[in-house]
C-alpha cells in the first residue's frame, strides 16, 4: 500500500482547487498523494465554470476523480468520503468551499458557506481524518496600522464575509477536527479569473490600449491590498496539511492556536443551527499567507498599469469626495469609459475572442475601498513554509497574460 495519503478537495473549482489538484497530482512530476478526489457542484464535462487549459490534463491522470455533487446534503457528503474499492480512507481533507459572489443574499451565504462547511467538518471528524485545512478567502478589513498578525482581531466586511468568519468559529468548535486555517490575501496567477486582481489586470490592459490613465477614487493609495500567487496558495495548503497531520489538533492549538472572536448579529446566530454562542471564543491554528511584496493600491496599480504602458492616477479631491458620497453613480460613469473598449479588443483580436471568463465591468464591490495587510512571518517560522513566488512582478503578469492568450481567453492584438 502506498505510504502517501489519499486526499479529498471539497469546493473551490471556481477559485483555487484546480491549482491545488495540479500540485497534488501533476501531469508531470512527483505525486504528493496516492489518490485524489475533487467534489464540487459544477460539471466539468461539459464545464459549467471556467477550468483553464491545464486542469483537464490533471483530471486525465490516473487516480484522480472528479465528482459533481450537491454538498448541502449530508448523505451526499458522507458518500464522498467513501474511498474507491481497494483504496485507503481519505486522510487529508481540503475545504475550499464557500460562496464568493458578493452580490448573493445572506441566506445563500449561510447555506453555501456556513452549512456546507459544517456538514463536511462534522463528517471529517467522524471519519477521524488526519488533516482538515480550511482556506479562508480575503474577507477581512485590517486597520491602517499594519501588517497584522494572526492574533489581531481583523473584521469581516460584508454580510457574506461575516458568514465566512462565522464558519471558522463553527469549525474551530468541533473538538475532534484536526483543523488548520489558511487565511490568504488577494490571489493572482495563471488561470485565476476570480477576485480583485484579475479584474484590475483586465481593466488596466484596456486603459493601456486606449492610451489613457487608469484612475481610482481612493487616494493616496497607501492601503494594503496584499497579494499571494496561486502557486503559494496551493503550497501553503499542502504545508498546513502535513503540519497538522504530524501534530494533531491539541498540540497544534498549543503551538499556533488563535481565538476567533464574534462578529455577527446575535439574533441571526441564534436562528442558525450549529453556530457558537456569541460569548464563545473557539481556538484553532490560523496562518496568514501573503507574499513579501507588501502590496498597496498605489504600488499594485502602478505596477500593473506600467506593464500595459499606461499610468495609475487618483481622482482630484473634489471628485474623490463625490465618489464617497455617490459611489453607485460613479460606478456607471467609470465603466462607460472602458467596458465597450474591452468588447472592441475581443472582436479585433486575431483570431477574435468569442468567449472569455474575464470581465471588464467594475461593480460597487470592485470599486469599494479595501484594506488588507497581513504579516506572513508565522507560517514561515512555525511551519517552515518558503514562498515560491515571494514578489509580485512584471514577469508574473506576463506569464498570466501569455497563458490566457494561448488558451484564447485574452485578445491577441497587433503590436501588443
NUNURO-206822 format. One record per atom (N, C-alpha, C): x, y, z. Coordinates in steps of 0.2 Angstrom, whole numbers, padded with zeros to 4 digits, always signed. Each point is the difference from the previous one (the first is absolute). Example, Ala and Ser with C-alpha at 12.3 -4.5 7.8 and 13.67 -1.06 7.14 Angstrom:
<atoms>
+0066-0028+0039
-0004+0006+0000
+0004+0006+0000
-0002+0005-0004
+0004+0006+0001
-0004+0005+0003
</atoms>
This chain:
<atoms>
+0004-0006+0000
-0004+0006+0000
+0004+0006+0000
-0002+0005-0004
+0004+0006+0000
+0001+0004+0007
+0006+0003+0001
+0001+0003+0006
-0003+0008+0000
-0002+0002-0006
-0002+0006-0001
-0008+0000+0001
-0002+0006+0003
-0007+0000+0002
-0005+0001-0006
-0006-0002+0001
-0005+0002-0004
-0003+0006+0002
-0002+0004-0005
-0003+0007+0002
-0006+0001-0004
-0004+0005+0003
-0007+0002-0003
+0000+0007+0001
-0002+0003-0006
-0001+0008+0000
-0007+0001-0001
-0003+0004+0005
-0007+0002-0001
-0001+0007-0002
-0003+0001-0006
-0002+0007-0002
+0006+0003-0003
+0000+0007-0002
+0005+0004-0003
+0002-0001-0007
-0004-0004-0004
+0001-0001-0007
+0001+0007-0003
-0004+0005+0002
+0000+0006-0003
+0004+0005+0004
+0005-0003+0004
+0005+0005+0003
+0007-0004+0000
+0001-0004+0005
+0007-0002+0001
+0001-0008-0001
-0005-0004+0000
+0000-0007+0000
+0004-0003-0006
+0000+0004-0006
+0003-0003-0006
+0008+0000+0001
+0002+0006+0003
+0007+0000+0001
+0003-0005+0005
-0004+0000+0005
+0001-0005+0006
+0001-0007-0003
-0005-0002-0004
+0000-0007-0003
+0006-0001-0005
+0002+0005-0003
+0006+0000-0004
+0006-0001+0004
+0000+0003+0006
+0006-0001+0004
+0000-0008+0003
-0006-0002+0002
+0000-0006+0003
+0001-0006-0005
-0003+0000-0006
+0002-0005-0005
+0001+0004-0006
+0006+0002-0002
+0002+0004-0006
+0000-0005-0006
-0002+0003-0006
+0001-0004-0006
+0007-0002-0001
+0005+0004+0002
+0007-0002+0000
+0003+0001+0007
+0004-0005+0002
+0003+0002+0007
-0002-0005+0005
+0002+0000+0006
-0001-0004+0006
-0007+0001+0003
-0004-0005+0001
-0006+0001+0003
+0001+0000+0008
-0004+0004+0003
+0000+0001+0007
-0005-0004+0004
-0005-0002-0004
-0005-0004+0003
-0001-0007-0004
-0003-0005+0003
-0001-0006-0004
-0006+0000-0004
-0006+0003+0003
-0006+0001-0004
-0003+0006+0002
-0003+0004-0005
-0003+0006+0001
-0007+0000-0003
-0005+0002+0005
-0007+0001-0002
-0002+0008+0001
-0003+0003-0005
-0002+0007+0000
-0007+0000-0001
-0004+0003+0005
-0007+0000+0000
-0003+0007+0000
-0004+0002-0004
-0003+0007-0001
-0006-0001-0004
-0004+0006+0000
-0007+0000-0003
+0001+0001-0007
+0005+0002-0003
+0001+0001-0007
+0001-0006-0004
-0002+0000-0006
+0002-0005-0005
+0006+0002-0004
+0004-0006-0001
+0006+0002-0004
+0000-0003-0007
-0005-0004-0001
-0001-0002-0007
-0008-0001-0002
-0003+0005-0003
+0003+0006-0002
+0002+0005+0006
+0004+0004-0001
+0002+0005+0006
-0005+0005+0001
-0002+0001+0006
-0005+0005+0002
+0003+0006+0004
+0007+0000+0000
+0004+0005+0003
+0007+0000-0003
+0003+0005+0000
+0007+0001-0003
+0005-0005+0003
+0003-0004-0005
+0005-0005+0003
+0007+0002-0002
+0001+0004-0005
+0007+0001-0002
+0003-0006-0004
+0005+0002-0004
+0003-0005-0005
+0003-0006+0003
+0003+0000+0007
+0004-0005+0003
-0004-0005+0004
-0006+0002+0003
-0003-0004+0004
-0003-0007-0003
-0002+0001-0006
-0003-0007-0003
+0006-0005-0001
+0006+0002+0000
+0006-0004+0000
+0001-0004+0007
-0002+0004+0005
+0001-0003+0007
-0006-0005+0000
-0006+0002-0002
-0005-0005+0001
+0001-0007-0004
+0004+0001-0005
+0001-0006-0004
+0006-0005+0003
+0003+0002+0006
+0005-0004+0003
-0004-0006+0003
+0004-0005+0001
-0003-0006+0004
+0000+0002+0007
-0005-0003+0003
-0002+0002+0007
-0002+0007+0002
-0002+0003-0005
-0004+0006+0001
-0007+0000-0002
-0004+0002+0005
-0008-0001-0002
-0003+0006+0002
-0004+0002-0005
-0005+0006+0002
-0007-0002+0001
-0003+0002+0005
-0007-0002+0001
-0004+0007+0001
-0005+0000-0005
-0005+0006+0001
-0005-0002+0005
-0001+0004+0005
-0005-0001+0006
-0002+0006+0003
-0006-0001+0003
-0004+0005+0004
+0003-0001+0007
+0004+0005+0002
+0003-0001+0007
-0004+0003+0005
-0006+0002-0001
-0005+0002+0005
-0003-0006+0003
+0001-0006-0003
-0004-0006+0003
+0005-0004+0004
-0001-0001+0006
+0005-0004+0004
+0001-0007-0003
-0005-0004-0002
+0001-0006-0003
+0005+0000-0006
-0001+0005-0004
+0005+0000-0006
+0007+0002+0003
+0001+0004+0004
+0007+0001+0003
+0002-0006+0003
-0004-0004+0004
+0003-0006+0003
+0002-0005-0005
-0004+0000-0005
+0002-0005-0006
+0007+0002-0003
+0001+0007+0000
+0006+0002-0004
+0006-0002+0004
+0000-0001+0007
+0005-0003+0004
+0002-0007-0001
-0005-0004-0003
+0002-0007-0001
+0005-0001-0006
+0005-0003+0002
+0006-0001-0005
-0002-0005-0006
+0003+0000-0005
-0001-0005-0006
+0002-0007+0003
-0003-0005-0003
+0002-0007+0003
+0007-0001-0001
+0003-0002+0006
+0007-0002+0000
+0005+0006+0002
-0003+0006+0001
+0003+0006+0002
+0000+0001+0008
+0005+0003+0002
+0000+0002+0007
-0005+0006+0001
-0003+0001+0006
-0004+0006+0002
+0004+0006-0002
-0004+0005-0001
+0002+0007-0001
+0003+0003+0007
+0006+0002+0000
+0003+0002+0006
+0001+0008+0000
+0001+0003-0006
+0001+0007+0000
-0006+0003-0004
-0003+0005+0004
-0006+0003-0003
+0001+0007-0001
-0001+0003-0006
+0001+0007-0001
-0007+0003-0002
-0002+0005+0005
-0006+0003-0001
+0000+0007-0003
-0001+0000-0006
+0000+0006-0004
-0007+0003-0002
-0005-0003+0004
-0007+0002-0002
-0001+0007+0003
-0006+0003-0003
-0002+0007+0002
-0002+0004-0005
-0005+0004+0000
-0003+0004-0005
+0004+0006+0000
+0003+0002-0007
+0004+0006-0001
-0003+0005-0003
-0006-0001-0003
-0004+0005-0004
-0003+0005+0005
+0003+0006+0000
-0002+0005+0005
-0007+0003+0000
-0003-0001-0006
-0007+0002+0000
-0005-0005+0002
+0002-0005+0003
-0005-0006+0002
-0003+0003+0007
-0006-0003+0001
-0003+0002+0006
+0003-0004+0006
-0002+0003+0006
+0003-0003+0006
-0003-0007+0001
-0006-0001-0002
-0002-0007+0001
+0004-0005-0004
+0002+0002-0006
+0004-0004-0005
+0007-0001+0004
+0003+0005+0003
+0006+0000+0003
+0000-0005+0006
-0005+0000+0004
-0001-0005+0005
+0000-0007-0003
-0004-0001-0005
-0001-0007-0003
+0006-0003-0003
+0003+0005-0004
+0006-0003-0004
+0007+0001+0003
+0000+0004+0005
+0007+0001+0004
-0001-0004+0006
-0004+0003+0005
+0000-0003+0007
-0003-0007+0000
-0005-0001-0003
-0003-0007+0000
+0004-0005-0003
+0002+0001-0006
+0004-0005-0004
+0007-0002+0004
+0003+0005+0003
+0006-0001+0004
-0001-0004+0006
-0006+0001+0003
-0002-0003+0006
-0001-0008-0001
-0004-0001-0006
-0001-0007-0002
+0007-0004-0001
+0004+0004-0004
+0006-0004-0001
+0005+0000+0006
+0000+0005+0004
+0004-0001+0006
-0002-0005+0005
-0007-0001+0001
-0002-0005+0004
+0001-0007-0002
-0001-0001-0007
+0002-0006-0003
+0007-0002+0001
+0004+0005-0002
+0008-0001+0001
+0002-0002+0007
-0003+0003+0005
+0001-0002+0007
-0002-0007+0001
-0006-0001-0002
-0002-0007+0001
+0004-0005-0003
+0003+0001-0006
+0005-0004-0004
+0007+0000+0003
+0001+0004+0005
+0006+0000+0003
+0006+0002-0005
-0001+0005-0004
+0005+0001-0005
+0006+0003+0004
+0006+0000-0004
+0006+0003+0004
+0001+0007-0001
-0003+0003-0005
+0001+0007-0002
-0006+0003-0003
-0002+0006+0002
-0006+0004-0003
+0002+0007+0000
+0002+0002-0007
+0002+0007-0001
-0005+0004-0003
-0002+0005+0003
-0005+0005-0002
+0003+0006-0003
-0002+0001-0006
+0003+0006-0004
-0005+0006+0001
+0003+0005+0003
-0004+0006+0002
+0002+0006-0005
-0005+0002-0005
+0001+0005-0005
+0001+0007+0004
+0002+0005-0004
+0002+0007+0003
-0007+0003+0002
-0003-0002+0005
-0007+0003+0002
+0001+0005+0005
+0006+0002+0002
+0001+0004+0006
+0002+0007-0002
-0001+0005+0005
+0003+0007-0001
+0005+0001+0006
+0006+0002-0001
+0005+0001+0005
+0000+0008+0001
+0002+0002+0006
+0001+0007+0001
+0006+0003-0003
+0000+0007+0000
+0006+0003-0004
+0007-0002+0002
+0000-0002+0007
+0007-0002+0002
+0001-0007-0001
+0005-0002-0004
+0001-0007-0001
+0007-0001-0002
+0002-0006-0002
-0004-0006-0001
-0002-0003+0006
-0006-0004+0000
-0003-0003+0005
+0001-0007+0001
+0002-0002+0006
+0001-0008+0001
-0006-0003+0002
+0000-0007+0001
-0006-0004+0001
-0003+0002+0007
+0003+0002+0004
-0003+0002+0007
-0005+0006+0000
+0001+0004-0005
-0004+0006-0001
-0007-0002-0002
-0005+0004+0003
-0007-0001-0002
-0002+0003-0006
+0002-0002-0006
-0002+0003-0006
-0008-0001-0001
-0003+0005-0004
-0007+0000+0000
-0003-0002-0007
-0005-0005+0000
-0003-0001-0007
-0004+0006-0002
-0001+0001-0007
-0002+0006-0002
-0008+0000-0002
-0002-0004-0004
-0007-0001-0003
-0003-0005+0004
-0007-0001-0001
-0004-0006+0003
+0003-0006-0003
+0002-0001-0006
+0003-0006-0003
+0006-0001+0004
+0004+0005+0001
+0007-0001+0004
-0001-0003+0007
-0006+0003+0003
-0001-0002+0007
-0001-0007+0001
-0004-0003-0005
-0001-0007+0000
+0006-0004-0002
+0005+0002-0003
+0006-0003-0001
+0004+0000+0007
-0001+0005+0003
+0004+0000+0007
-0004-0004+0005
-0007+0000+0000
-0004-0004+0004
+0002-0008-0001
+0001-0001-0006
+0002-0007-0002
+0006-0002+0003
+0005+0004+0001
+0006-0002+0004
-0001-0001+0007
-0004+0004+0003
-0002-0001+0007
-0004-0007+0001
-0004-0002-0005
-0003-0006+0001
+0004-0006-0001
+0005+0000-0005
+0005-0005-0001
+0004-0001+0006
+0002+0006+0003
+0005+0000+0005
-0003-0003+0006
-0007+0000+0001
-0003-0003+0006
-0001-0008-0001
+0002-0003-0006
-0001-0007+0000
+0007-0003+0003
+0000-0002+0006
+0006-0002+0003
+0004-0005-0003
-0003-0005-0003
+0003-0006-0003
+0003+0001-0007
-0001+0007-0003
+0002+0001-0006
+0007+0003-0001
+0004-0003-0003
+0007+0002-0001
+0001+0006-0005
-0003+0005+0003
-0001+0006-0004
+0006+0005+0000
+0002+0003-0006
+0005+0005-0001
-0003+0005-0005
+0000+0006+0002
-0003+0005-0005
+0006+0004-0003
-0001+0001-0007
+0005+0004-0004
-0004+0006-0003
+0002+0005+0003
-0003+0007-0002
+0004+0004-0005
-0003+0000-0006
+0004+0003-0005
-0001+0007-0002
+0004+0003-0004
-0001+0006-0003
-0003+0000-0007
+0000+0005-0004
-0003+0000-0007
+0004-0004-0004
-0003-0005-0004
+0003-0005-0004
+0001+0002-0007
+0006-0001-0003
+0001+0001-0007
+0004-0006-0002
+0001-0001-0007
+0004-0005-0003
-0003-0003-0006
+0003-0005-0003
-0003-0003-0006
-0007-0003+0001
-0004+0002-0004
-0007-0003+0000
-0004+0002+0006
+0002+0005+0003
-0004+0003+0006
-0004+0005-0003
-0007-0001+0000
-0004+0005-0004
-0005+0003+0006
+0000-0002+0006
-0004+0003+0005
+0003+0005+0004
-0004+0004+0003
+0003+0005+0005
+0002+0006-0003
+0004+0004+0004
+0002+0007-0001
+0005+0001-0005
+0006-0004+0000
+0005+0002-0004
-0001-0002-0008
-0003-0006-0001
-0001-0001-0007
-0005+0005-0003
-0004+0003+0003
-0004+0005-0002
+0004+0007-0001
+0004+0001+0004
+0005+0006-0001
+0004-0001-0005
+0003-0006-0001
+0004-0001-0006
-0003+0001-0007
-0006-0003+0000
-0004+0001-0006
-0002+0007-0002
-0002+0004+0005
-0002+0007-0001
+0006+0004-0001
+0006-0001+0003
+0006+0004-0001
+0002-0001-0008
-0001-0006-0002
+0002-0002-0007
-0004+0005-0005
-0006+0001+0002
-0005+0004-0004
+0003+0007+0000
+0001+0003+0005
+0003+0007+0001
+0007+0000-0004
+0004-0005+0000
+0006+0000-0004
-0002+0000-0007
-0005-0004-0002
-0002+0000-0007
-0002+0007-0003
-0004+0004+0005
-0003+0006-0002
+0005+0006+0001
+0006-0002+0003
+0005+0005+0002
-0002+0005+0005
-0004-0002+0004
-0003+0005+0006
+0002-0003+0006
+0001+0005+0005
+0001-0003+0007
-0006-0003+0003
+0002-0005+0004
-0005-0003+0004
-0001+0003+0007
-0006+0002+0002
-0001+0004+0006
-0004-0004+0006
+0001+0002+0006
-0004-0003+0005
-0001+0006+0005
-0006+0000+0003
-0002+0005+0005
+0003+0000+0007
+0004-0005+0001
+0003-0001+0007
+0007+0001+0001
+0002+0007-0001
+0006+0002+0001
+0002+0001+0008
+0006+0000+0002
+0006+0000-0004
+0002-0007-0002
-0004-0005+0002
+0002-0007-0002
+0005-0004+0004
+0000+0002+0007
+0005-0003+0004
-0003-0006+0004
-0007-0001-0001
-0003-0006+0003
+0003-0007-0003
+0001-0005+0004
+0002-0006-0002
-0005-0004-0004
+0002-0003-0005
-0004-0005-0004
+0005-0006-0001
+0002-0003+0005
+0005-0005-0001
-0001-0006-0005
+0005-0002-0003
-0001-0005-0005
+0003-0006+0002
-0002-0006-0004
+0003-0006+0001
-0001-0004-0006
+0005-0003-0003
+0000-0004-0006
-0004-0007+0001
-0003-0002-0005
-0004-0006+0000
+0004-0006+0002
+0007+0000-0002
+0004-0005+0001
+0002-0001+0008
+0000+0006+0003
+0001+0000+0008
-0007-0002+0003
-0005+0002-0002
-0007-0002+0003
+0001-0008+0000
+0001-0003-0006
+0000-0007+0000
+0006-0003+0005
+0006+0003-0001
+0005-0002+0005
-0001+0001+0007
-0003+0005+0002
-0002+0001+0007
-0005-0005+0002
-0005-0001-0004
-0005-0005+0002
+0003-0007+0002
+0004-0002-0005
+0004-0007+0001
+0004+0000+0006
+0004+0006+0001
+0004+0001+0006
-0004-0001+0007
-0006+0004+0000
-0004-0001+0006
-0002-0007+0001
-0002-0003-0005
-0003-0007+0001
+0005-0005+0003
+0006+0001-0003
+0006-0004+0003
+0001+0001+0007
+0000+0007+0002
+0002+0002+0006
-0005-0002+0005
-0007+0001-0001
-0005-0002+0005
+0000-0008+0000
+0001-0004-0005
+0000-0007+0000
+0006-0002+0005
+0005+0003+0000
+0006-0002+0004
-0001+0002+0008
-0005+0004+0001
+0000+0003+0007
-0007-0003+0003
-0005+0001-0003
-0007-0001+0003
-0003+0007+0002
-0006+0000+0001
-0003+0006+0002
+0002+0003+0006
+0000-0004+0005
+0002+0003+0007
+0007+0003+0000
+0005-0003-0003
+0006+0003+0000
+0001+0006-0005
-0004-0001-0005
+0000+0006-0005
-0003+0006+0003
-0005-0001+0004
-0003+0006+0004
+0005+0003+0004
+0004-0004+0004
+0004+0003+0005
+0006+0003-0004
+0002-0002-0006
+0005+0003-0004
-0002+0006-0004
-0006+0000-0002
-0002+0005-0005
-0007+0002+0001
-0003-0002+0005
-0008+0002+0001
-0001+0007+0001
-0005+0003-0003
-0003+0007+0001
-0007+0000+0002
-0002+0004+0004
-0007+0001+0001
-0004+0003-0006
-0006-0002-0001
-0004+0003-0006
-0006+0003+0003
+0000+0007+0000
-0005+0004+0003
-0006+0000-0004
-0005+0002+0004
-0007+0001-0003
-0001+0007-0004
-0003-0001-0006
-0001+0006-0004
-0006+0000-0004
-0005-0003+0004
-0007-0001-0004
-0005+0003+0004
-0006+0000-0003
-0006+0002+0004
-0003-0006+0004
-0001+0002+0007
-0002-0005+0004
-0006-0004-0001
-0005+0004-0003
-0006-0003-0002
+0000-0005-0006
+0005+0002-0005
+0001-0005-0006
+0003-0006+0003
+0005+0001+0004
+0003-0006+0003
-0004-0005+0003
-0005+0003+0004
-0004-0004+0004
-0005-0004-0004
-0001+0003-0006
-0005-0004-0005
+0003-0004-0005
+0007-0001+0001
+0004-0004-0005
+0003-0006+0004
-0002-0006-0002
+0002-0006+0003
+0007-0001+0000
+0004-0002+0005
+0007-0002+0000
+0005+0006+0002
-0003+0006+0001
+0004+0006+0001
+0003-0001+0008
+0005+0004+0001
+0003+0000+0007
-0004+0006+0003
+0000+0000+0007
-0004+0005+0003
+0005+0007-0001
-0003+0005+0000
+0004+0007-0001
+0006+0000+0005
-0001-0002+0006
+0005+0001+0005
+0006-0005+0000
-0001-0005-0005
+0005-0006+0000
+0006+0003-0004
+0006-0002+0001
+0006+0002-0003
+0004-0007-0002
-0003-0003-0005
+0003-0006-0002
+0007+0001-0003
+0005-0005+0001
+0007+0001-0002
+0001-0005-0005
+0004+0002-0005
+0003-0004-0006
+0006+0003-0002
+0005-0005-0003
+0006+0003-0003
-0002+0004-0006
+0003+0006+0000
-0002+0005-0006
+0007+0002-0003
+0001+0000-0006
+0006+0003-0004
-0002+0005-0005
+0003+0006+0000
-0001+0004-0006
+0005-0002-0005
-0002+0001-0007
+0004-0001-0005
-0001+0005-0006
+0005+0004+0000
+0001+0005-0005
+0007+0000-0002
+0002+0003-0006
+0007+0001-0002
+0003+0005+0003
+0007+0001-0002
+0004+0005+0004
-0001+0007-0004
-0004+0001-0004
+0000+0006-0004
-0003+0006+0004
-0004-0001+0005
-0003+0005+0004
-0004+0005-0004
-0004-0004-0004
-0003+0004-0006
-0006+0005+0003
+0000+0006-0003
-0005+0005+0002
-0003+0002-0007
-0006+0003+0001
-0003+0002-0006
+0004+0004-0005
+0004+0005+0003
+0004+0004-0004
+0005-0004-0004
+0004-0004+0004
+0005-0004-0003
-0002-0005-0005
-0006-0004+0002
-0002-0005-0005
-0003+0003-0006
-0004+0006+0001
-0003+0003-0006
+0005+0003-0005
+0006+0003+0003
+0005+0002-0004
+0004-0005-0004
+0001-0006+0004
+0004-0005-0003
-0004-0003-0006
-0007-0001+0001
-0004-0003-0005
-0001+0004-0006
-0001+0007+0001
-0001+0004-0005
+0006+0001-0004
+0006+0001+0003
+0006+0000-0003
+0001-0006-0005
-0002-0005+0002
+0001-0006-0004
-0003+0000-0007
-0006+0004+0001
-0004+0001-0006
+0001+0007-0004
+0005+0003+0002
+0002+0006-0003
-0004+0006+0002
-0003+0000+0006
-0003+0006+0002
+0001+0002+0007
-0004+0004+0003
+0002+0003+0007
-0007-0001+0004
+0002+0000+0007
-0005-0001+0005
-0001+0007+0004
-0006+0002+0000
-0001+0007+0003
-0006+0000+0004
+0000+0006+0004
-0006+0000+0005
-0004+0006-0002
-0007+0000+0001
-0004+0005-0001
+0002+0006+0004
-0002+0006-0002
+0001+0006+0004
-0004+0000+0006
+0002+0004+0005
-0003+0001+0007
-0008+0000-0001
-0002+0004-0005
-0007+0001-0001
-0004-0006-0002
+0004-0003-0006
-0003-0006-0002
+0000-0006+0005
+0005+0000+0004
+0001-0005+0005
-0006+0001+0005
-0001+0006+0002
-0006+0001+0005
-0007-0002-0003
-0001+0002-0006
-0006-0002-0004
-0001-0008+0000
+0006-0003-0001
+0000-0007-0001
-0002-0004+0007
+0002+0003+0005
-0002-0003+0007
-0007+0001+0001
-0003+0006-0002
-0007+0001+0001
-0004-0004-0005
+0002+0000-0006
-0005-0003-0005
+0004-0006-0004
+0002-0005+0003
+0004-0005-0003
-0004-0004-0005
-0006-0001+0001
-0004-0003-0005
-0001+0003-0006
+0000+0007+0000
+0000+0004-0006
+0006+0000-0004
+0006+0000+0004
+0007+0000-0003
+0001-0007-0003
-0003-0005+0002
+0001-0007-0002
-0001+0000-0008
-0006+0003-0002
-0002+0000-0007
+0004+0004-0004
+0002+0006+0003
+0004+0005-0004
+0007-0003-0001
+0003-0003+0005
+0006-0003-0001
+0000-0006-0006
-0005-0004+0001
+0000-0006-0005
-0002+0003-0007
-0003+0005-0001
-0001+0003-0007
+0006+0001-0003
+0006+0002+0003
+0006+0001-0003
+0003-0006-0003
-0001-0006+0003
+0004-0005-0003
-0003-0007-0002
-0006-0001+0003
-0004-0006-0002
-0001-0002-0007
-0002+0005-0004
-0001+0000-0007
+0007-0002-0004
+0005+0003+0003
+0007-0001-0003
+0002-0007+0001
-0001-0003+0005
+0001-0007+0001
-0003-0004-0005
-0006+0001-0002
-0004-0004-0005
+0004+0001-0007
+0002+0007-0001
+0003+0001-0006
+0007-0004+0000
+0003+0000+0005
+0007-0004+0000
-0001-0007-0001
-0006-0003+0003
-0001-0007-0002
-0002-0002-0007
-0004+0005-0003
-0002-0001-0007
+0006+0001-0005
+0004+0005+0002
+0006+0001-0005
+0006-0004+0001
-0001-0005+0005
+0006-0005+0001
+0001-0004-0006
+0006-0003-0001
+0001-0004-0005
+0002-0007+0003
-0004-0005+0000
-0007+0000-0002
-0005+0004+0005
-0006+0001-0002
-0004+0003+0005
-0002-0004+0006
-0001+0003+0005
-0002-0004+0006
-0007+0000+0001
-0003-0006+0000
-0007-0001+0000
-0002-0001+0007
+0004-0003+0004
-0002-0001+0007
+0006+0000+0005
-0001+0004+0005
+0005+0001+0005
-0002+0000+0007
+0003-0003+0005
-0002+0001+0007
+0001+0007+0003
+0004+0004-0004
+0002+0006+0003
-0005+0006-0001
-0002+0004+0005
-0005+0005-0001
+0004+0007+0002
-0003+0005-0004
+0003+0007+0001
-0004+0004+0005
-0006-0002+0002
-0005+0004+0003
+0002+0000+0008
+0001+0006+0002
+0002+0001+0007
-0006+0003+0004
-0003-0005+0004
-0006+0002+0004
+0002+0003+0006
-0005+0001+0004
+0001+0004+0007
+0005-0004+0004
+0000-0006+0000
+0005-0004+0004
+0007+0001-0002
+0001+0000-0007
+0007+0001-0003
+0002+0007+0001
-0004+0005+0001
+0002+0007+0000
+0000+0002+0008
-0002-0004+0004
+0000+0002+0007
+0007+0000+0003
+0001+0004+0005
+0006+0000+0003
+0002-0006+0004
+0006-0003+0000
+0001-0006+0004
+0007+0001+0003
+0001-0003+0006
+0006+0000+0004
+0001-0007+0002
+0005-0003-0002
+0002-0007+0002
+0008+0000+0000
+0003+0000+0006
+0007+0000+0001
+0002-0005+0005
+0003-0006-0002
+0001-0006+0005
+0008+0000+0001
+0001-0002+0006
+0007-0003+0001
+0001-0007-0001
+0005-0002-0004
+0000-0007-0002
+0006-0004+0003
+0002+0003+0006
+0006-0003+0003
-0002-0007+0004
-0006+0000+0002
-0001-0006+0004
+0000-0007-0004
-0003+0000-0006
+0000-0006-0004
+0008-0002-0002
+0004+0005+0000
+0007-0001-0002
+0003-0003+0006
-0001+0002+0006
+0004-0002+0006
-0003-0006+0003
-0007-0001+0000
-0003-0006+0003
+0000-0006-0004
-0002+0001-0006
+0000-0005-0005
+0006-0001-0004
+0004+0005-0001
+0006+0000-0004
-0002+0001-0007
-0006+0003-0002
-0001+0001-0007
+0004+0005-0003
+0002-0001-0006
+0004+0004-0004
-0004+0002-0006
-0001+0007-0001
-0004+0002-0006
+0004-0002-0006
-0005-0002-0005
+0003-0002-0007
+0000+0006-0004
-0005+0005+0001
+0000+0006-0004
+0000+0006+0005
+0005+0002+0003
+0000+0005+0005
-0001+0007-0002
+0000+0001-0006
-0001+0007-0003
-0005+0000-0006
-0004+0006+0000
-0004+0001-0005
+0004+0004-0006
+0001-0003-0005
+0004+0003-0005
-0003+0000-0007
+0004+0004-0005
-0003+0000-0007
+0001-0006-0003
+0005-0004+0002
+0001-0007-0003
-0006-0004+0002
-0003+0000+0006
-0006-0004+0002
-0006+0003-0004
+0000+0006-0001
-0006+0003-0004
+0000-0003-0007
+0006+0000-0003
+0001-0002-0007
-0002-0008-0001
+0002-0004+0005
-0002-0007+0000
-0008+0000+0000
-0003+0004+0005
-0007-0001+0000
-0003+0002-0007
+0002+0006-0003
-0003+0002-0006
+0001-0005-0006
+0007-0002+0000
+0002-0005-0005
-0004-0007+0000
-0002-0002+0006
-0004-0006+0000
-0007+0001-0001
-0003+0006+0001
-0006+0001-0002
-0001+0001-0007
+0005+0003-0003
+0001+0001-0007
+0000-0007-0004
+0004-0004+0003
+0001-0007-0004
-0006-0004+0000
-0004+0001+0005
-0006-0004+0001
-0006+0003-0004
+0001+0006-0002
-0005+0004-0004
-0005+0004+0004
+0002+0002+0007
-0004+0004+0004
+0002+0007+0000
+0006+0002-0003
+0002+0007+0000
+0002+0002-0007
-0002+0006-0002
+0001+0002-0007
+0007+0001-0002
+0001-0003-0006
+0006+0000-0003
+0000+0006-0005
+0003+0006+0002
+0000+0006-0004
+0007+0002-0003
-0001+0002-0006
+0007+0002-0004
+0004+0005+0004
+0006-0002+0001
+0005+0005+0004
-0001+0000+0007
-0004-0005+0003
-0001+0000+0007
+0000-0007+0003
</atoms>
